[in-house]
Amino acid sequence: MSKPELPRGYLGPQPKFSEFKLSTLSHNDPEITTDSNEIEVKFSMGQPVKVTGNLIEASTTKDYSNHLFTQTQGDVVSYIVQMPSTGYYKLQIYALPVSDESKTLPGVYNYLINCTRAPKAAQPFPKQYAQWKEGCYLYEPLTIANSNGSVAFKATVPSAKSVAVTVNDSWTQLKNSGGNVWEGPVQITKDARVTLNVNYGGDDTKYSTLLEYNL
């Protein structure tokens, strides 16, 4: 498959990248060739930023952002990228300082990924809601098999008063295991709607959805 033509200046850091005090950690070259269809791209943050991204197959312009998982641990933001098949993909990174109230995140860095082999079956990651992208980190599970059984959950959720997993209408409270880490086993049922939710205090009944799994 031939390399796609890209606009001049598209690859690499965009004007806001250094202004927002971001720097590359794992992949300094914006052109990546990989014989694995799962990679993790990491950035260092010099200030708290909210981040998102999208994954586009270059030849078809199809959006595969459900195969992109964004999370933050300390001052490191990481993007786990799964490519369903071989070919060229555009990984587009967006960011904005947490202190900025704007709803629009500007593009800050663009990669072109050449995936030469796809040995791993790609499964969609959970949908990530806005508050997830402000400092949260998921240890497990990145994906959930569509079957009945117990699944271990573990996540870092800053400033949470309580964290719960819903399976359809059934709620399971996770336990705080120190710091901002919450974990516990959750009973999953086939074809269920599964969400990870947070309560930040105040009204004990008010939870915000952080992640939503599609079984």
C-alpha positions in Angstrom: 0.0 0.0 0.0 1.4 3.4 -1.0 2.1 6.1 1.5 -0.6 8.7 1.5 0.0 12.3 0.5 -0.3 14.7 3.4 -0.5 18.5 3.6 2.8 20.3 4.3 3.3 20.7 8.0 0.7 18.1 8.9 3.1 15.6 10.6 4.6 16.2 14.0 4.0 19.1 16.5 1.5 21.8 15.7 1.8 25.4 16.9 0.0 24.8 20.3 2.2 21.7 21.2 5.0 23.6 22.9 2.7 26.4 24.1 0.8 23.8 26.1 4.1 22.4 27.5 3.8 19.0 25.9 6.7 16.9 24.7 7.0 13.4 23.1 8.1 10.5 25.3 7.8 7.3 23.3 7.8 8.2 19.6 9.8 11.3 18.6 9.4 10.6 14.9 5.9 11.4 13.6 6.2 8.6 11.1 5.9 5.2 12.8 6.3 1.7 11.1 5.2 -1.2 13.2 4.8 -5.0 12.7 2.3 -5.1 15.6 -1.2 -3.7 15.3 -1.1 -2.4 18.9 1.2 0.4 20.1 1.3 2.9 23.0 2.2 6.5 22.3 3.2 8.6 25.3 3.5 12.3 25.9 4.9 14.3 28.9 2.8 17.2 30.2 4.4 20.2 31.7 1.0 21.4 33.0 -2.4 19.7 33.5 -4.1 19.2 30.1 -7.3 17.5 29.0 -6.6 15.4 25.9 -8.4 13.4 23.2 -7.5 12.0 19.8 -8.8 10.2 16.8 -7.5 7.3 14.6 -8.3 7.5 10.9 -7.5 4.9 8.2 -5.7 7.0 5.6 -6.9 5.2 2.4 -10.6 5.1 3.3 -10.8 8.0 5.8 -12.8 5.6 8.1 -12.7 6.7 11.7 -11.4 4.0 14.1 -11.4 6.1 17.2 -13.1 3.3 19.1 -9.7 1.5 18.8 -8.0 4.4 20.6 -7.8 4.6 24.4 -6.6 7.7 26.1 -5.5 7.8 29.8 -3.2 9.8 32.1 -0.9 8.8 34.9 0.8 11.6 36.7 2.4 13.9 34.1 2.3 11.2 31.4 -0.6 10.9 28.9 -0.8 7.7 26.8 -2.7 6.6 23.8 -3.1 2.9 23.3 -3.7 2.4 19.5 -5.1 -0.8 17.9 -5.2 -1.0 14.2 -7.8 -3.6 12.9 -5.8 -4.4 9.7 -2.6 -3.5 7.9 -2.2 -0.1 6.2 -1.6 3.5 7.0 -3.4 5.3 9.8 -3.4 8.9 11.0 -3.2 9.4 14.8 -4.4 12.9 15.5 -3.8 14.3 19.1 -5.9 17.1 20.6 -5.2 19.0 23.9 -6.2 22.0 26.0 -5.0 23.2 29.4 -7.4 22.1 32.1 -7.7 25.7 33.2 -9.2 26.7 29.8 -13.0 26.4 29.8 -13.2 26.1 26.0 -15.1 23.1 24.6 -12.8 22.9 21.6 -9.5 21.1 21.8 -7.0 22.2 19.1 -4.8 19.7 17.3 -1.4 19.5 18.8 0.4 16.6 17.1 -0.1 14.3 14.2 1.4 10.8 13.5 1.3 8.6 10.4 1.4 4.9 11.4 2.3 2.2 8.9 1.0 -1.1 10.2 2.7 -3.9 8.3 1.2 -6.8 10.2 -2.0 -7.4 12.3 -1.3 -10.4 14.5 -3.8 -9.4 17.2 -7.6 -9.4 17.0 -8.6 -5.8 17.5 -11.4 -5.2 20.0 -13.0 -1.8 20.5 -12.0 0.0 23.7 -14.6 1.5 26.0 -16.0 4.9 25.1 -14.2 7.6 27.1 -16.3 10.6 28.4 -14.9 14.1 29.0 -14.1 13.7 32.7 -12.1 10.5 32.0 -9.7 12.6 30.1 -8.8 14.8 33.0 -6.3 12.6 34.9 -7.8 9.1 35.0 -6.0 5.8 34.4 -7.3 2.3 33.8 -5.3 -0.7 35.0 -8.0 -3.2 34.0 -10.1 -4.1 32.0 -9.3 -2.5 28.7 -11.8 -4.8 27.1 -14.5 -7.2 28.4 -15.5 -10.5 26.8 -19.2 -10.7 26.1 -19.9 -13.5 28.6 -21.1 -14.1 32.2 -18.4 -14.0 34.9 -16.5 -11.9 37.3 -14.2 -9.1 36.0 -11.6 -7.2 38.1 -11.8 -3.4 37.8 -9.0 -1.1 38.8 -8.7 2.6 38.0 -7.1 5.8 39.1 -9.8 8.5 39.5 -8.5 11.8 41.0 -10.8 13.7 43.5 -13.4 10.9 43.6 -15.6 10.4 46.7 -16.9 7.1 45.4 -16.5 5.0 42.2 -19.0 2.4 41.0 -19.6 0.1 38.0 -23.0 -0.4 36.6 -24.1 -3.6 34.8 -27.4 -2.6 33.3 -29.3 -1.5 36.4 -27.0 -3.3 38.9 -24.5 -1.1 40.9 -21.2 -2.4 42.4 -19.2 0.1 44.5 -15.4 -0.2 44.1 -13.2 0.1 47.1 -10.5 2.8 47.6 -7.2 1.0 47.9 -5.1 4.0 48.6 -4.6 7.4 47.0 -6.9 7.8 44.0 -7.0 4.1 43.1 -10.3 2.2 43.1 -10.8 -1.5 42.5 -12.9 -4.6 43.0 -14.6 -7.5 41.3 -17.7 -7.0 39.3 -20.2 -9.6 38.0 -20.7 -9.2 34.3 -23.7 -10.5 32.3 -23.8 -11.2 28.6 -24.9 -8.4 26.3 -25.0 -5.9 29.3 -24.4 -2.2 29.2 -21.4 -1.7 31.5 -20.2 1.8 32.7 -17.6 3.1 35.1 -19.0 6.0 37.1 -17.7 8.6 39.6 -19.2 10.7 42.4 -17.2 13.8 43.4 -19.1 14.6 46.6 -22.0 16.8 47.4 -25.1 14.9 46.2 -24.3 11.2 47.0 -26.7 10.0 44.3 -25.2 12.0 41.5 -22.7 10.1 39.4 -20.9 11.0 36.1 -20.1 8.3 33.6 -16.4 8.0 32.9 -16.3 4.9 30.6 -18.8 2.8 28.7 -18.1 -0.7 27.5 -19.9 -2.2 24.5 -20.2 -6.0 24.9 
